[in-house]
Structures are given as C-alpha cells and as structure tokens.
Amino acid sequence: MAYLEKSFEALGDPTRLAIFQRVAAKPHSVGEIAEHFPVSRPAVSQHLRVLKQAGLVADVKDGTRRVYQVKPEGIEALRKYFDQLWDRNLKAFQAAAARSAERKNVDDSGSGNRTGKKVF
C-alpha cells in the first residue's frame, strides 16, 4: 500500500502529472521535457526523481543524457488498484439494484392488484 501512496502522491502535483503524461506518450530527456514547461531543468529533474522513486518512470542512459520512460510495473500496480476499486463498486451497485428491484416487486405484489400488473 505504501507503494500506491507514493504513486498517488507523486501524481498529485499538477506539474509532475503533466511531466508524467508527456513521458507516458513517449520517452523524453530532461531537456526535452523542460522545453514544454515554465520550470527549470533542475526542477524537471526533481519531479522526475520523485516519479522514479514512486516507481512510475525509469531512466536509460543514452550517451551523455538520460531518457525517461514509463515503468510498466508502476502502471500495472495502479491499474490493479483501480480495477479492484471498480469491481468492488460495481458489485455494490449491482447489489443495490437487486435490492431495489426486490422492493419494487414486493410493493407491486402487495398492492392488492391480483393480476400483478401495475395500476395507474
């Protein structure tokens, strides 16, 4: 769970989220990322360090520069979390819908209407 907390915390900063989205679209160096943001290269490096510590990006040495790319394992952990969250909420919705349908059926059958059809 601490791993997920770091991921959410890392993505909670708007600039860092935008940097992550840029890297998710395609691998970039710090300089390439900094060209698109109103922050310095050292600031971009700090944001990337946080994303890296959260397990969301990895860097690969390319000559004298480092190229950052999404780390699939970090994304997989987030995806699993959201899948579980979605499944749990979908099951709760289905249960609520079933309870509502049961109440409706009980209300319809106990209304004194022998045919079971709604009377308007």
C-alpha positions in Angstrom: 0.0 0.0 0.0 2.9 2.4 0.7 3.9 1.9 -3.0 0.5 3.1 -4.1 0.6 6.0 -1.7 3.9 7.1 -3.2 2.4 6.9 -6.7 -0.6 8.9 -5.9 1.4 11.5 -4.0 3.8 11.8 -7.0 0.9 12.2 -9.4 -0.9 14.7 -7.1 1.3 17.6 -8.2 -0.1 19.1 -11.4 3.4 19.8 -12.9 4.5 16.3 -12.1 1.4 14.8 -13.5 1.9 16.8 -16.8 5.5 15.6 -16.9 4.4 12.0 -16.4 1.8 12.3 -19.1 4.5 13.6 -21.5 6.8 10.7 -20.7 3.9 8.3 -21.0 3.3 9.5 -24.5 6.9 8.8 -25.5 10.3 8.7 -23.8 12.0 12.1 -23.2 15.2 13.5 -21.8 15.1 16.2 -19.1 15.9 18.9 -21.7 13.1 17.8 -24.0 10.7 17.9 -21.1 11.9 21.2 -19.8 11.2 22.8 -23.2 7.5 22.4 -22.6 7.3 23.7 -19.0 7.8 27.0 -17.3 10.2 25.5 -14.8 14.0 25.0 -14.9 15.8 21.8 -15.9 16.8 21.1 -12.3 13.1 21.4 -11.3 12.2 19.0 -14.0 14.9 16.6 -12.7 13.5 16.9 -9.2 10.0 16.0 -10.5 11.4 13.0 -12.4 13.3 11.9 -9.3 10.0 11.8 -7.4 8.3 9.9 -10.2 11.2 7.5 -10.3 11.1 6.9 -6.5 7.4 6.2 -6.8 8.2 3.5 -9.4 6.4 5.3 -12.2 9.3 6.1 -14.5 12.7 4.7 -15.2 15.7 6.3 -16.9 18.0 4.8 -19.5 21.4 6.2 -20.3 21.7 7.4 -23.9 25.2 8.9 -24.4 25.6 11.8 -22.1 21.9 12.2 -21.3 19.2 10.2 -19.5 16.0 9.3 -21.3 12.9 8.8 -19.1 10.2 6.4 -19.9 7.2 4.9 -18.1 7.9 1.9 -15.9 5.3 -0.7 -16.8 5.3 -2.3 -13.3 4.4 1.0 -11.7 1.5 1.5 -14.1 0.4 -2.1 -13.5 0.1 -1.6 -9.8 -2.1 1.5 -10.3 -4.2 -0.4 -12.9 -4.7 -3.3 -10.5 -5.8 -0.9 -7.7 -8.3 0.8 -9.9 -9.6 -2.5 -11.3 -10.2 -3.7 -7.7 -11.9 -0.4 -6.8 -14.1 -0.6 -9.9 -15.0 -4.2 -9.3 -15.9 -3.6 -5.7 -18.1 -0.6 -6.6 -19.7 -2.4 -9.5 -20.7 -5.2 -7.2 -22.1 -2.8 -4.6 -24.1 -1.1 -7.4 -25.4 -4.5 -8.6 -26.4 -5.4 -5.1 -28.2 -2.1 -4.6 -30.0 -2.5 -7.9 -31.1 -6.0 -7.0 -32.4 -4.8 -3.6 -34.3 -2.0 -5.3 -35.8 -4.5 -7.8 -36.8 -6.8 -4.9 -38.5 -3.9 -3.1 -40.3 -2.9 -6.2 -41.6 -6.5 -6.8 -42.8 -6.7 -3.2 -44.5 -3.3 -3.5 -46.2 -4.3 -6.7 -47.4 -7.7 -5.4 -48.7 -6.3 -2.1 -50.7 -3.5 -3.6 -53.9 -5.5 -3.8 -53.7 -5.9 -7.5 -54.3 -9.6 -8.2 -53.1 -9.5 -11.8 -49.6 -8.4 -10.8 -49.8 -5.6 -13.3 -49.3 -2.0 -12.4 -52.4 0.0 -11.9 -52.1 3.7 -12.8 
